[in-house]
């Protein structure tokens, strides 16, 4: 997956694309080496990399805590970079800004879900006192992502910063029991993935007069492209996590799991994380609805003719899927449990 994202980062053949891709590739290769060293150290201590092997579990109680901490630290550092978690997130806006919609959506979604799932698999082996550090990093990521998005006037950079915030939100399940965390991640990953694809592709969906670098270019879009405008509105509502989108139920599930974690192991860091997560969700309303505000309430500087909107049925199906996740979540969970 990492090699694929490096190739995607350098797919744009100009100076701007190279400037954004080079630091990502260099730091990414360095963190991959760090990850491999951490994995090899863990293998040297346990003799296996199978999480279900008793030898892997025993190493956490019998091995030298210094080497265990070093191994977990190296692995965590590499994974946080892949997820664009603070303080290893600066590459994300610069790289995503240069990519087209399919690659932007892939890099925003796939690594976050993969790394979060790996973290869930390792929940049993992570010392309980590390939950404070996870909570602190999640708080930093949520704040940097949301406050960074709030000040953006470039559409792609706004979406890039918001993806950082979603990465921080997604990994809050690391503080929950593994079974419930897995189900919550799968549901959140599905709804967030559909919402991201819907918004990113519509933002990139080019028409004759469609340039989306600056927020001002969205002015008056509802007059010329009403269907696209409505679907974008649905997508942004979904990214916020408001009904009738399935992300509403996904976020409620996340908040419920975090609250249960607080009741079981009350700590200042976890309580602060819950407070910041609620605050971050409120902040996201302001920057996500910024584009619909321009679309519906700002007048265009030029006269816009009504444009025949092609292929909108595809995005309509995605929007319907997002809403279906809220109306019939049991269908999704039953499918996963087959």
C-alpha positions in Angstrom: 0.0 0.0 0.0 2.8 2.4 0.9 4.6 1.9 -2.5 1.3 2.6 -4.3 0.8 5.9 -2.4 4.3 7.0 -3.2 3.7 6.4 -6.9 0.4 8.3 -6.7 2.1 11.2 -4.9 4.5 11.7 -7.8 2.0 11.2 -10.6 1.8 14.9 -11.3 4.7 15.8 -13.6 5.3 19.4 -12.7 7.3 21.4 -10.2 4.4 21.8 -7.8 3.7 18.0 -7.8 7.4 17.2 -7.3 7.8 19.7 -4.5 4.9 18.1 -2.6 5.8 14.5 -3.4 9.5 14.5 -2.6 9.2 15.1 1.2 6.4 12.6 1.4 8.4 9.9 -0.5 11.6 10.5 1.5 9.9 10.6 4.9 7.7 7.8 3.9 10.6 5.6 3.0 12.3 6.5 6.2 9.2 5.6 8.3 8.9 2.3 6.3 12.5 1.5 7.4 11.6 2.4 11.0 8.5 0.2 10.8 10.5 -2.8 9.5 13.1 -2.3 12.2 10.4 -2.2 14.9 8.7 -5.3 13.4 12.1 -7.2 13.2 12.8 -6.3 16.9 9.3 -7.5 17.9 10.0 -10.8 15.9 13.3 -11.2 17.6 11.7 -10.9 21.0 8.8 -13.2 20.4 9.8 -15.5 17.5 6.5 -14.9 15.8 4.4 -12.2 14.3 1.1 -14.0 14.7 -1.1 -12.0 17.1 -2.9 -15.2 18.1 0.3 -17.1 19.0 0.7 -17.4 22.8 4.4 -16.6 22.3 3.5 -13.2 21.0 1.4 -12.5 24.1 4.1 -13.8 26.5 6.7 -11.5 25.2 4.9 -8.5 26.7 5.1 -9.9 30.2 8.6 -11.5 30.1 10.8 -9.4 27.7 12.8 -6.4 28.7 10.4 -3.4 28.9 13.0 -1.2 27.2 13.0 -3.3 24.1 9.3 -3.7 24.1 8.9 0.1 24.4 11.4 0.7 21.6 9.7 -1.8 19.3 6.2 -0.3 19.9 7.6 3.2 19.6 9.2 2.5 16.2 6.1 0.8 14.9 3.8 3.5 16.2 5.9 6.3 14.7 5.7 4.7 11.3 2.0 4.1 11.5 1.2 7.6 12.7 2.9 8.9 9.6 0.8 6.7 7.3 -2.3 8.0 9.1 -1.1 11.6 9.0 -1.6 11.9 12.7 0.0 14.8 14.6 2.8 15.7 14.7 3.6 13.7 11.5 0.8 15.3 9.4 2.4 18.2 7.5 2.9 16.2 4.3 -0.8 15.5 3.9 -2.3 18.9 2.6 0.6 19.5 0.2 0.4 16.0 -1.3 -3.4 15.7 -1.5 -3.6 19.2 -3.1 -1.7 18.0 -6.1 -3.7 14.8 -6.8 -6.9 14.2 -8.8 -10.0 13.0 -7.1 -9.5 9.2 -7.3 -6.0 9.2 -5.8 -6.9 11.9 -3.3 -9.8 9.8 -2.0 -7.6 6.6 -1.9 -4.8 8.2 0.1 -7.4 9.9 2.4 -9.3 6.7 3.2 -7.3 3.4 2.7 -4.2 4.0 4.9 -6.3 5.3 7.8 -8.6 2.3 7.8 -5.8 -0.2 7.4 -3.7 1.3 10.2 -6.6 1.7 12.6 -7.6 -1.9 12.0 -4.0 -3.0 12.8 -4.1 -0.9 16.0 -7.3 -2.7 17.0 -5.6 -6.1 16.5 -2.8 -4.9 18.9 -5.1 -3.5 21.6 -4.7 -6.5 23.8 -0.9 -6.1 23.8 -0.6 -2.4 24.3 0.0 -1.4 28.0 -3.0 0.3 29.5 -0.9 3.3 30.5 -0.2 4.1 26.9 -3.9 5.1 26.4 -3.0 8.5 27.8 -0.5 9.0 25.0 -3.0 7.8 22.4 -5.6 10.2 23.7 -3.1 13.2 23.7 -2.1 12.4 20.0 -5.7 12.1 19.0 -6.5 15.4 20.6 -3.7 17.1 18.8 -4.7 15.6 15.5 -8.3 16.6 15.9 -7.4 20.2 16.7 -4.8 20.6 13.9 -7.1 19.0 11.3 -10.2 21.0 12.2 -8.6 24.3 13.0 -6.4 24.0 9.9 -9.5 23.3 7.7 -11.3 26.2 9.2 -8.9 28.8 7.8 -8.6 27.3 4.3 -9.9 29.1 1.2 -8.6 26.4 -1.2 -11.1 23.5 -1.7 -8.6 20.7 -1.9 -6.5 21.9 1.1 -9.7 22.2 3.1 -10.6 18.6 2.3 -7.1 17.5 3.0 -7.1 19.0 6.5 -10.5 17.6 7.2 -9.1 14.1 6.3 -6.5 14.6 9.0 -9.2 15.3 11.5 -11.1 12.2 10.4 -7.9 10.2 11.0 -7.8 11.4 14.6 -11.5 10.6 15.1 -11.3 7.2 13.5 -8.5 5.9 15.8 -10.4 6.8 19.0 -11.6 3.2 18.9 -8.1 2.2 20.1 -9.4 3.1 23.5 -12.3 0.6 23.3 -12.6 -3.2 23.5 -11.5 -5.0 20.3 -14.8 -6.5 19.2 -16.8 -3.3 19.5 -14.0 -1.3 18.1 -13.8 -3.5 15.0 -17.5 -3.1 14.2 -17.4 0.6 14.9 -14.4 1.0 12.6 -16.0 -1.0 9.7 -19.1 1.1 9.9 -17.3 4.4 10.2 -14.9 3.4 7.5 -17.7 2.5 5.1 -19.8 5.7 5.7 -16.7 8.0 5.8 -15.4 6.3 2.6 -18.6 6.8 0.7 -18.9 10.4 1.9 -15.3 11.2 0.9 -15.7 9.6 -2.5 -18.9 11.6 -3.1 -17.4 15.0 -2.1 -13.9 14.5 -3.7 -15.2 13.3 -7.0 -17.9 16.0 -7.2 -15.3 18.7 -6.3 -13.1 17.4 -9.1 -15.9 16.7 -11.6 -15.0 19.1 -14.3 -17.4 20.9 -16.6 -16.6 23.6 -19.1 -16.4 26.4 -16.6 -15.7 24.4 -13.5 -12.5 25.3 -11.6 -12.5 24.4 -7.9 -9.2 25.7 -6.5 -10.7 28.7 -4.8 -13.9 28.8 -2.8 -15.1 31.8 -4.8 -15.5 29.6 -7.9 -18.4 27.8 -6.1 -20.5 31.0 -6.1 -23.9 30.5 -7.7 -23.4 26.9 -8.7 -26.9 26.0 -7.6 -28.3 28.1 -10.4 -26.3 26.3 -13.2 -25.9 22.8 -11.7 -28.7 22.2 -9.1 -28.3 18.4 -9.0 -24.5 18.6 -8.4 -25.1 21.3 -5.8 -27.6 19.1 -3.9 -25.4 16.0 -3.9 -22.4 18.1 -2.6 -24.6 19.4 0.2 -25.5 15.8 1.1 -21.8 14.8 1.0 -20.8 17.6 3.3 -23.7 16.8 5.7 -22.4 13.3 5.8 -18.8 14.3 6.5 -20.0 16.4 9.4 -21.9 13.4 10.7 -25.5 14.8 10.7 -28.7 12.9 9.9 -29.9 11.6 7.5 -26.3 10.4 6.7 -25.0 7.1 8.0 -22.0 8.9 9.5 -24.4 10.3 12.1 -24.8 6.8 13.5 -21.1 6.0 13.1 -20.1 9.1 15.2 -22.7 8.3 17.8 -21.3 4.8 18.1 -17.8 6.3 18.5 -18.9 8.7 21.2 -20.7 5.9 23.0 -17.7 3.6 23.0 -15.5 6.4 24.3 -18.0 7.2 27.0 -18.0 3.5 28.1 -14.2 3.6 28.2 -14.4 6.7 30.4 -16.8 4.9 32.8 -14.5 1.8 32.9 -11.2 3.6 33.2 -11.8 7.2 34.0 -8.9 9.4 33.1 -8.4 13.1 32.4 -6.9 12.4 29.0 -9.9 10.3 27.8 -12.4 12.8 29.2 -10.5 15.6 27.4 -10.5 13.6 24.2 -14.3 13.2 24.3 -14.7 16.9 24.9 -12.4 17.8 22.1 -14.0 15.4 19.7 -17.4 17.0 20.4 -15.9 20.4 19.9 -14.2 19.3 16.7 -17.4 18.0 15.3 -19.0 21.4 16.0 -16.1 23.2 14.3 -16.4 21.0 11.3 -20.0 22.4 10.7 -18.5 25.8 9.9 -15.9 24.7 7.4 -17.8 21.9 5.7 -20.9 24.1 5.2 -18.6 26.9 3.8 -18.8 25.5 0.3 -22.7 25.0 0.3 -23.0 28.5 1.6 -21.0 29.8 -1.4 -23.1 27.5 -3.7 -26.5 28.6 -2.5 -26.2 32.1 -1.0 -23.4 33.7 -2.9 -24.0 35.2 -6.4 -21.7 34.4 -9.2 -19.6 37.2 -10.6 -20.5 36.1 -14.1 -23.8 35.0 -15.7 -24.0 31.2 -15.6 -26.1 29.2 -18.0 -27.8 26.0 -16.9 -25.5 23.1 -17.6 -26.7 19.6 -18.6 -25.4 17.4 -15.7 -24.2 14.1 -16.9 -23.4 11.0 -14.9 -25.0 12.4 -11.7 -26.9 9.2 -11.3 -23.7 7.5 -10.1 -23.2 10.1 -7.3 -26.9 9.8 -6.6 -26.5 6.1 -5.8 -23.5 6.9 -3.5 -25.6 9.5 -1.7 -28.5 7.0 -1.3 -26.0 4.4 0.1 -24.9 6.9 2.7 -28.5 7.5 3.8 -29.2 3.8 3.7 -26.4 3.2 6.3 -28.5 5.2 8.8 -31.9 3.8 7.9 -30.8 0.1 7.8 -27.5 -0.4 9.6 -28.5 -4.0 10.4 -28.2 -5.0 6.7 -24.5 -3.9 6.8 -23.7 -5.7 10.1 -25.5 -8.9 9.0 -23.5 -8.8 5.7 -20.2 -8.5 7.6 -21.2 -11.4 10.0 -21.9 -13.8 7.1 
